[in-house]
Amino acid sequence: MALTANPSLTANPFEPTKRSLRPVGGPKTRFNQFGLEYGRLLNDDYVHKKFLTVKYAGKGQSFIFNGKGTLDFKLGADKKEHPVTSAEVKFITNVDGTNLETKFDSKGVIRAWANFGTYNIGRIVNITAKVKTNNAFNYLSGYLGVEHQTRQFNVQARLDLKNGNIPHLNHKLTFNYDRFQLGAVAKLNLHAQNLARYNLFLGYAERDFSVFAEHVSRNKTKFSVGRLLAGAIYRRGGNDYVAKVSYRPEKKDQVRVKVGAVVNVNRDTVIRAKINDKTKLTLSSKFRYNSNLTLVAGTQVSLLDPSTIFTNKTVPIPLGLSVEFNYA
C-alpha cells in the first residue's frame, strides 16, 4: 500500500511540522544503545575514577550551555605523578525550528549536531545529522539519521560515514507490548558488506521490579556470540536494588557479577553502593545543597585487601569529588 502525506499535518510533505525559536535542550541525535536502567543505576554518580570533576550548566537569551572539567594525577615517564586535566563545553541553540548543538573539548575534537525537527513524508519522522572533526580539520566523520516513533514502536535508521570514508548503515528497533520491551540494533559495514554490530535485548517491567537480558556483539568482522548480560531491579521504599550478571566468552574471567543499591535518604541526599565478584566495593554520596549546587564524593576499596585504600600517590586514597553548578 502506498504511503501518502497527511494533509492535516502539513501541505508540503517536506515542510517541518513544528517550529520553535527558543532553545529546547540538547537535540535527540545520539544513536545510543538501549540505555537499560540497570546499567544506569550501576554507573551514575560513581566519581572515584577522577580526583575532581566540575560540571556546569547555564543559559543565555538564545542558547543553553553546559560542560565539565576534570583533574587527576597520573604517572609520567619520569615515574612521578603529574596533574592531568581535561575540559569540554557544549552550546545548544534553536534557529528557525532547527536545534543546533556544538561541542568542543581540550583534545581539539569538534562535534556538531543538528536536529531538523519532525517532517511528514508519509510517516512522521525526525531528521538529525552530526559532523565530527578536529581543530586542524584533517579528518571528518558524521551521519544522517531518521527516527519514527509510535505508541509501540521506535525505529531509527542512520547512514554513518566513519574515518577513512567507510559507510555504515545503522538500524535500531524497540517494540513495547504490555509490560514487555524488545530491542534490536544492527550495523552494516557497506564497504566490507558484513555485520559490524548485532545487539538484542528483552525486558519485562512491573511496578516493583524489572528484569532484562541483553546481547552485546564484540566481533566487527564476522558473526559470533558476544557479551551476554542479565540484570534485575527491585524497588522498595523509594530505593533501588540492582543485580547484573555478565558472560564474556573472550575474557579469562568469563562470568562477572555485580550488585548495588541506590538509597534515597531524603529529597536532597542519595547514597550509592555496589560490589562485584572480586569484592571491589564502590561507594558514592550525592548531596544537593540547593537548586544551583550539587556535591558528589566517591571512593573504592577491595574488601579482600583493605590496605589498598591507602596509596603513595598525591591523593593518598582513591577519592573522587564532583561539583555541579546549574543555572540553566
C-alpha positions as CSV (number, residue, x, y, z in Angstrom):
1,M,0.0,0.0,0.0
2,A,1.4,3.4,-1.0
3,L,2.3,5.9,1.7
4,T,0.8,9.3,1.5
5,A,1.4,12.5,3.4
6,N,-1.1,13.5,6.0
7,P,-2.6,16.9,4.8
8,S,-3.8,17.7,8.3
9,L,-0.2,18.0,9.4
10,T,1.3,19.9,6.5
11,A,0.6,20.8,3.0
12,N,4.2,20.3,1.9
13,P,5.4,16.8,2.9
14,F,8.9,18.1,3.3
15,E,7.9,21.1,5.5
16,P,8.7,20.8,9.2
17,T,5.6,20.1,11.3
18,K,7.0,22.2,14.2
19,R,9.0,25.3,14.5
20,S,10.3,27.0,17.7
21,L,12.6,30.0,18.2
22,R,13.6,29.0,21.8
23,P,16.3,26.7,22.9
24,V,14.7,23.4,23.9
25,G,17.6,21.5,25.3
26,G,20.0,19.0,23.6
27,P,18.8,17.6,20.3
28,K,17.9,14.0,20.3
29,T,20.6,13.0,17.9
30,R,22.6,10.1,19.5
31,F,22.2,6.5,18.4
32,N,22.6,5.2,21.9
33,Q,22.4,1.6,22.9
34,F,19.3,0.6,24.8
35,G,20.2,2.7,27.9
36,L,18.8,0.0,30.1
37,E,18.1,1.2,33.6
38,Y,20.1,-1.4,35.5
39,G,23.2,-0.2,33.7
40,R,22.5,3.5,34.5
41,L,21.9,2.7,38.2
42,L,25.2,0.9,38.4
43,N,27.2,3.8,36.8
44,D,25.6,7.1,37.6
45,D,27.4,9.3,40.1
46,Y,30.4,7.0,40.7
47,V,33.2,9.5,40.5
48,H,36.1,7.7,42.0
49,K,38.0,7.4,38.7
50,K,38.8,11.1,38.6
51,F,40.0,13.1,41.6
52,L,37.9,16.2,40.7
53,T,35.1,16.8,38.3
54,V,33.4,20.2,37.9
55,K,30.2,20.3,35.9
56,Y,28.3,23.5,35.0
57,A,25.2,24.5,33.1
58,G,23.7,27.8,32.3
59,K,21.7,29.7,29.7
60,G,21.6,33.0,27.8
61,Q,18.8,34.7,26.0
62,S,19.0,32.4,22.9
63,F,21.2,29.5,24.0
64,I,21.9,26.9,26.6
65,F,25.4,25.8,27.5
66,N,26.9,23.1,29.7
67,G,30.3,21.4,30.2
68,K,32.7,19.9,32.6
69,G,36.4,19.9,33.6
70,T,38.4,17.2,35.3
71,L,41.6,17.0,37.3
72,D,43.6,13.8,38.1
73,F,47.2,12.7,38.8
74,K,49.0,10.3,36.5
75,L,52.4,8.7,36.5
76,G,54.7,10.2,33.8
77,A,57.7,8.8,32.0
78,D,59.8,10.1,34.9
79,K,57.9,7.9,37.4
80,K,56.5,11.0,39.0
81,E,52.9,12.0,39.3
82,H,51.7,15.0,37.2
83,P,48.4,16.7,37.1
84,V,46.3,15.8,34.1
85,T,43.3,17.9,33.1
86,S,40.5,17.8,30.5
87,A,37.7,20.1,29.6
88,E,34.7,20.2,27.3
89,V,31.8,22.6,26.6
90,K,28.6,22.4,24.7
91,F,26.4,25.1,23.2
92,I,22.8,24.5,22.3
93,T,20.5,26.8,20.4
94,N,17.5,26.8,18.2
95,V,17.4,28.6,14.8
96,D,14.1,28.7,13.0
97,G,13.0,25.4,14.3
98,T,16.3,23.6,13.9
99,N,18.1,22.5,17.1
100,L,21.9,23.1,16.9
101,E,24.4,21.7,19.3
102,T,28.2,22.1,19.2
103,K,30.8,20.5,21.5
104,F,34.4,21.4,21.9
105,D,37.0,19.6,24.1
106,S,40.6,20.1,25.2
107,K,41.8,17.3,22.8
108,G,40.8,19.5,19.9
109,V,37.8,17.4,18.8
110,I,34.8,19.4,17.4
111,R,31.3,17.9,17.2
112,A,28.2,19.5,15.7
113,W,24.7,18.1,15.8
114,A,21.6,19.3,14.1
115,N,18.0,18.2,14.9
116,F,15.9,19.4,12.0
117,G,12.6,18.6,13.7
118,T,9.7,16.4,12.6
119,Y,8.7,16.0,8.9
120,N,5.7,14.3,7.3
121,I,7.0,12.1,4.5
122,G,4.0,9.7,4.6
123,R,5.1,8.8,8.1
124,I,6.1,11.4,10.8
125,V,9.9,11.2,11.1
126,N,12.5,13.2,13.0
127,I,15.7,14.0,11.0
128,T,19.1,14.6,12.6
129,A,22.7,14.9,11.5
130,K,26.2,15.0,13.0
131,V,29.6,16.1,11.9
132,K,32.8,15.3,13.8
133,T,36.3,16.8,13.1
134,N,39.2,18.4,14.9
135,N,40.7,21.9,15.1
136,A,43.1,21.0,12.3
137,F,40.2,19.8,10.1
138,N,42.3,16.9,8.8
139,Y,39.6,14.3,9.3
140,L,35.8,14.1,9.0
141,S,33.1,11.8,10.0
142,G,29.3,12.1,10.5
143,Y,25.9,10.7,9.9
144,L,22.4,11.5,8.7
145,G,19.6,9.8,10.6
146,V,15.8,9.5,10.7
147,E,13.6,8.3,13.6
148,H,9.9,7.2,13.6
149,Q,8.0,6.9,16.8
150,T,4.6,5.3,17.5
151,R,3.0,4.2,20.7
152,Q,4.5,0.7,20.4
153,F,7.5,1.1,18.1
154,N,10.6,3.3,17.9
155,V,12.5,2.9,14.6
156,Q,15.8,4.6,13.9
157,A,17.9,4.4,10.7
158,R,21.2,6.1,10.3
159,L,23.8,6.4,7.5
160,D,27.3,6.8,9.1
161,L,30.5,7.9,7.4
162,K,33.4,6.7,9.6
163,N,37.1,7.6,9.5
164,G,38.5,6.6,6.1
165,N,35.2,7.4,4.5
166,I,33.8,3.9,5.4
167,P,30.0,4.0,5.2
168,H,27.9,2.1,7.7
169,L,24.1,1.6,7.9
170,N,22.8,1.6,11.5
171,H,19.3,0.4,12.3
172,K,17.6,0.3,15.7
173,L,14.2,-1.0,16.7
174,T,12.4,-1.1,20.0
175,F,9.0,-2.6,20.5
176,N,6.7,-2.3,23.5
177,Y,3.9,-4.7,24.3
178,D,2.1,-4.6,27.6
179,R,5.0,-5.0,30.2
180,F,7.5,-6.3,27.7
181,Q,10.1,-4.5,25.7
182,L,12.2,-5.9,22.8
183,G,15.1,-4.2,21.1
184,A,17.5,-4.9,18.3
185,V,20.4,-3.0,16.8
186,A,22.1,-3.9,13.6
187,K,25.1,-2.1,12.0
188,L,26.2,-3.0,8.5
189,N,29.6,-2.1,7.0
190,L,28.6,-1.2,3.5
191,H,32.2,-1.4,2.3
192,A,33.1,-4.8,3.6
193,Q,29.4,-6.0,3.5
194,N,29.4,-7.5,6.9
195,L,27.5,-7.0,10.2
196,A,29.6,-4.8,12.5
197,R,27.1,-4.8,15.3
198,Y,24.2,-7.1,16.2
199,N,22.7,-6.4,19.6
200,L,19.5,-7.7,21.2
201,F,17.6,-7.1,24.4
202,L,14.4,-8.3,26.1
203,G,13.0,-6.6,29.2
204,Y,10.0,-7.1,31.5
205,A,8.8,-4.5,34.0
206,E,6.4,-4.5,36.9
207,R,5.9,-1.7,39.4
208,D,8.3,-3.1,41.9
209,F,10.8,-4.9,39.8
210,S,12.2,-5.2,36.3
211,V,14.3,-7.8,34.6
212,F,16.5,-7.6,31.4
213,A,18.5,-9.8,29.2
214,E,20.9,-8.4,26.6
215,H,23.4,-9.5,23.9
216,V,26.2,-7.1,23.0
217,S,28.3,-8.0,19.9
218,R,32.1,-7.9,20.1
219,N,33.3,-9.1,16.7
220,K,33.0,-6.4,14.0
221,T,34.0,-8.6,11.0
222,K,32.1,-11.8,11.5
223,F,29.1,-13.1,13.4
224,S,29.9,-14.7,16.8
225,V,28.5,-14.7,20.3
226,G,29.3,-11.6,22.2
227,R,28.8,-10.5,25.7
228,L,25.6,-11.8,27.4
229,L,24.1,-9.9,30.3
230,A,21.2,-10.3,32.6
231,G,20.0,-7.6,35.0
232,A,17.3,-7.1,37.6
233,I,16.0,-4.1,39.6
234,Y,13.9,-4.4,42.8
235,R,12.3,-1.2,44.1
236,R,11.2,-0.8,47.7
237,G,10.5,2.2,49.9
238,G,11.8,4.6,47.2
239,N,15.1,2.8,46.9
240,D,16.6,0.6,44.1
241,Y,18.4,-2.7,44.5
242,V,20.2,-3.8,41.4
243,A,21.9,-7.0,40.2
244,K,23.9,-7.7,37.0
245,V,25.5,-10.9,35.7
246,S,27.6,-10.9,32.5
247,Y,29.2,-13.7,30.5
248,R,32.2,-12.7,28.3
249,P,33.5,-15.6,26.2
250,E,36.5,-13.6,25.1
251,K,37.8,-13.0,28.6
252,K,39.7,-15.2,31.0
253,D,37.2,-14.4,33.8
254,Q,34.2,-15.1,31.8
255,V,31.5,-14.6,34.4
256,R,31.2,-11.3,36.3
257,V,28.6,-10.4,39.0
258,K,27.8,-7.0,40.3
259,V,25.1,-6.0,42.9
260,G,24.3,-2.5,44.1
261,A,21.8,-0.3,45.9
262,V,20.6,3.3,45.4
263,V,19.2,4.7,48.7
264,N,17.4,8.0,48.7
265,V,18.0,9.2,52.3
266,N,15.9,12.3,51.7
267,R,15.0,14.6,48.8
268,D,18.5,16.0,48.7
269,T,20.8,13.1,49.6
270,V,21.4,9.9,47.7
271,I,23.8,7.1,48.7
272,R,25.0,4.5,46.2
273,A,27.0,1.3,46.8
274,K,28.0,-1.5,44.6
275,I,30.2,-4.6,44.9
276,N,31.5,-7.1,42.3
277,D,32.5,-10.7,42.5
278,K,36.1,-9.6,43.1
279,T,34.8,-7.9,46.4
280,K,35.6,-4.5,45.0
281,L,33.3,-2.1,46.9
282,T,32.5,1.3,45.4
283,L,30.7,4.0,47.3
284,S,29.2,7.3,46.3
285,S,27.2,10.0,48.1
286,K,25.3,12.9,46.3
287,F,24.1,15.9,48.2
288,R,22.0,18.7,46.6
289,Y,22.7,21.9,48.5
290,N,20.2,23.9,46.6
291,S,18.8,24.1,43.0
292,N,22.2,25.5,41.8
293,L,24.8,23.4,43.6
294,T,25.3,19.7,44.0
295,L,28.2,17.9,45.6
296,V,29.3,14.2,44.9
297,A,32.0,12.2,46.6
298,G,33.0,8.6,45.9
299,T,35.7,6.0,46.7
300,Q,36.6,2.4,46.1
301,V,38.3,-0.4,48.1
302,S,38.9,-4.1,47.8
303,L,37.4,-5.9,50.8
304,L,40.0,-8.7,50.3
305,D,42.8,-6.3,50.7
306,P,41.6,-3.2,52.6
307,S,45.1,-1.8,52.8
308,T,44.9,-0.9,49.1
309,I,42.8,2.1,50.0
310,F,46.0,3.8,51.2
311,T,48.4,4.7,48.4
312,N,51.6,6.6,48.0
313,K,50.0,8.8,45.4
314,T,49.4,12.6,45.5
315,V,45.9,11.8,46.6
316,P,46.5,9.1,49.3
317,I,43.2,7.3,48.9
318,P,41.1,6.6,45.7
319,L,38.9,9.6,46.2
320,G,36.7,11.3,43.6
321,L,34.9,14.6,44.0
322,S,32.4,16.3,41.8
323,V,30.9,19.8,42.0
324,E,27.9,20.6,39.8
325,F,26.7,24.2,39.2
326,N,23.4,24.6,37.4
327,Y,22.0,27.9,36.4
328,A,20.1,26.7,33.3
